[in-house]
Amino acid sequence: MTNDRSKKGFWPLADPAAGILDPVLRKRAGITIELVQSWEEVVGPDLGQQSRPLKLLWPRRAHEDDPFQPATLIIACQGFTAMRMSHETGEIISRVNAFLGFAAVGRIKIEQKPVALPIVKRRELPPVDATTRAKISHSVENIEDENLREALQKLGQSIHAEKNRR
């Protein structure tokens, strides 16, 4: 998003809100809004829909020279999901660390509590003519992973629609 007010159109409310909320979340919970927003992608749709990251607890350092120690990620979930998460702790830690780009999390603490799921309205893909749709499908047909192939088709369709909108 640019701050150029001369462009017409609407901006997603999430863009300016993320800029405001991210520093607050980072200070209060030690967590970034990107992790919260991408939680379902990080841990997978099954666990992501039934849990949410609450905060990162960083160990206190007595001196500036103390070595880095990873944080504890506190996750809210309920019932059976808590048991599944406890069995998949190592995998979740690896995925979160890969998402954050460094070994930030060393352990996970699960808090069993109701998880208020945010209502996320999925944007519909912009319409694309049959010829373009066929080109996009042909360009990704050799990709074996079905989820990746579908994601790339959606990306291609969105890029094409964006180019035509200009």
C-alpha positions in Angstrom: 0.0 0.0 0.0 1.3 3.4 -0.9 0.4 6.6 0.9 -0.3 8.3 -2.5 -3.8 9.7 -1.9 -4.2 10.6 -5.6 -5.0 7.0 -6.5 -8.6 6.2 -6.4 -10.1 3.1 -4.9 -10.4 1.4 -1.5 -7.6 0.1 0.7 -8.0 -2.9 2.9 -8.6 -2.0 6.5 -6.0 -4.6 7.5 -3.1 -2.6 5.9 -3.2 0.4 8.2 -4.5 -1.7 11.2 -1.5 -4.0 10.9 0.9 -1.0 11.0 -0.8 0.1 14.2 -1.3 -3.3 15.9 2.0 -4.9 15.1 4.1 -2.7 17.5 1.5 -3.2 20.2 1.5 -7.0 19.8 5.2 -7.1 19.7 5.5 -5.1 22.9 2.7 -6.7 24.9 2.8 -10.3 23.6 6.2 -10.5 21.9 4.5 -11.8 18.8 4.0 -10.3 15.3 0.7 -9.9 13.5 2.1 -11.8 10.6 2.3 -14.9 12.7 -1.2 -14.5 14.0 -2.6 -13.8 10.5 -0.6 -16.8 9.0 -1.2 -19.2 11.8 -3.4 -21.5 9.8 -0.8 -21.7 7.0 2.0 -22.3 9.5 0.5 -25.2 11.5 -2.0 -26.4 8.9 -5.7 -25.9 8.4 -6.8 -28.6 10.9 -4.8 -27.2 13.9 -4.9 -23.6 12.7 -8.7 -23.4 12.8 -8.9 -24.8 16.3 -6.0 -22.9 17.9 -4.2 -19.5 18.0 -0.9 -18.2 19.2 -1.2 -16.0 22.2 2.3 -14.7 23.0 6.0 -15.4 23.1 7.6 -15.5 26.5 11.3 -14.6 26.2 13.5 -15.6 29.1 15.0 -12.8 31.1 18.6 -12.1 30.6 20.6 -10.9 33.6 23.3 -9.4 31.5 23.6 -8.2 28.0 26.4 -10.8 27.5 24.1 -13.8 28.3 23.6 -16.2 25.4 20.4 -16.1 23.4 17.8 -18.5 24.6 14.7 -19.2 22.5 11.2 -18.2 23.7 8.2 -20.2 24.8 5.2 -19.9 22.4 1.9 -19.9 24.3 -0.9 -21.4 22.2 -4.6 -21.4 23.0 -6.6 -24.4 22.0 -9.3 -26.6 23.4 -10.1 -30.3 23.9 -8.7 -32.8 21.5 -6.7 -30.2 19.7 -4.5 -29.7 22.8 -3.7 -33.4 22.7 -2.8 -33.3 19.0 -0.7 -30.2 19.5 1.3 -31.8 22.3 2.1 -34.8 20.1 3.1 -32.5 17.2 5.1 -30.0 19.3 8.4 -30.6 17.5 6.9 -30.1 14.1 5.1 -27.0 15.2 8.3 -25.5 16.6 10.1 -26.2 13.4 7.3 -24.6 11.3 7.1 -21.5 13.5 10.9 -21.0 13.5 10.9 -21.5 9.7 8.2 -18.8 9.4 10.0 -16.4 11.6 13.3 -17.0 10.0 15.4 -18.0 13.0 15.2 -20.3 16.0 12.9 -18.1 18.1 10.8 -20.8 19.7 12.3 -23.5 21.9 9.2 -24.9 23.5 5.4 -24.6 23.4 3.0 -24.2 26.3 -0.6 -25.1 25.6 -3.4 -23.2 27.4 -6.8 -25.0 27.1 -9.3 -22.3 26.6 -12.1 -21.5 24.1 -10.7 -20.2 20.9 -12.6 -17.4 19.3 -12.2 -17.9 15.6 -12.0 -14.8 13.5 -14.5 -14.6 10.7 -12.5 -14.4 7.6 -14.2 -13.5 4.4 -12.4 -15.1 1.5 -12.1 -12.8 -1.5 -13.5 -14.3 -4.7 -11.0 -14.7 -7.5 -11.5 -12.1 -10.3 -13.1 -13.5 -13.4 -10.7 -14.6 -16.2 -11.6 -15.6 -19.7 -11.4 -19.3 -20.7 -8.3 -18.8 -22.9 -6.3 -17.3 -20.0 -7.6 -19.9 -17.6 -6.4 -22.6 -19.9 -3.0 -20.9 -20.3 -2.6 -20.7 -16.5 -3.7 -24.4 -16.1 -1.3 -25.5 -18.8 1.6 -23.7 -17.2 1.2 -25.4 -13.8 -0.1 -28.8 -14.9 3.3 -30.5 -14.3 3.4 -29.6 -10.6 2.7 -32.8 -8.6 1.6 -31.2 -5.4 -2.1 -30.5 -5.7 -2.2 -27.7 -3.1 0.8 -25.9 -4.7 -0.7 -26.3 -8.2 -4.1 -24.8 -7.0 -2.3 -21.9 -5.2 -0.3 -21.1 -8.3 -3.4 -21.1 -10.5 -5.1 -18.7 -8.1 -2.0 -16.5 -8.1 -1.8 -16.5 -11.9 -5.5 -15.6 -12.1 -5.1 -12.7 -9.6 -2.0 -11.4 -11.4 -3.7 -11.5 -14.8 -6.8 -9.7 -13.3 -4.6 -7.1 -11.7 -2.7 -6.4 -15.0 -6.0 -6.0 -16.8 -7.4 -3.6 -14.2 -4.6 -1.1 -14.8 
